[in-house]
């Protein structure tokens, strides 16, 4: 499988540890290699409950850790599902 596409991952980090009014700052990663494919109809129905023709699956070669948002083509998208199998991570995102 070729990982020739690139996306950025955004993770929200807390800046304080006192538990009161902690500020959340978004941390953006560098460009990560991935493979972007479409989502099959059965997976599409399982994740969204309806058919979303613009849903995408982003495949990473390794475990990428916590993910709050994905920056794809300049648009920040929230992952709908993050299945992990065989030491790989797949992020399923819907339309804007």
WOFENVEN-V832459 format. One record per backbone hydrogen bond with DSSP energy under -0.5 kcal/mol. NH is the residue of the N-H (numbers start at 1). CO is the residue of the C=O. E is the energy in kcal/mol with one decimal. If there is no record, write none. Layout:
nh = [NH	NH]
co = [CO	CO]
e = [E	E]
This chain:
nh = [4	5	7	8	10	11	13	13	15	21	25	25	27	28	29	32	34	35	37	37	39	44	45	46	47	48	49	52	53	55	56	57	58	59	59	60	68	69	70	71	72	72	75	77	77	80	81	83	85	88	89	90	91	92	93	93	94]
co = [2	34	32	71	69	27	11	25	23	19	13	23	11	26	9	7	5	59	35	57	55	40	41	42	43	44	45	50	51	52	93	37	91	35	57	89	10	10	77	8	70	75	72	70	75	92	92	90	88	85	60	83	58	81	56	91	78]
e = [-0.7	-2.1	-1.5	-1.7	-2.7	-2.5	-0.6	-2.6	-3.0	-0.5	-2.9	-0.6	-3.0	-0.5	-2.6	-3.1	-2.3	-1.9	-0.5	-2.7	-0.7	-2.4	-2.2	-2.0	-2.3	-2.3	-1.3	-0.5	-0.6	-1.5	-2.5	-3.0	-3.0	-3.1	-0.6	-3.2	-1.7	-2.1	-2.8	-3.2	-0.8	-2.4	-1.7	-2.9	-0.6	-3.1	-1.2	-0.5	-1.3	-1.7	-1.2	-2.1	-2.6	-2.7	-2.3	-0.6	-0.5]
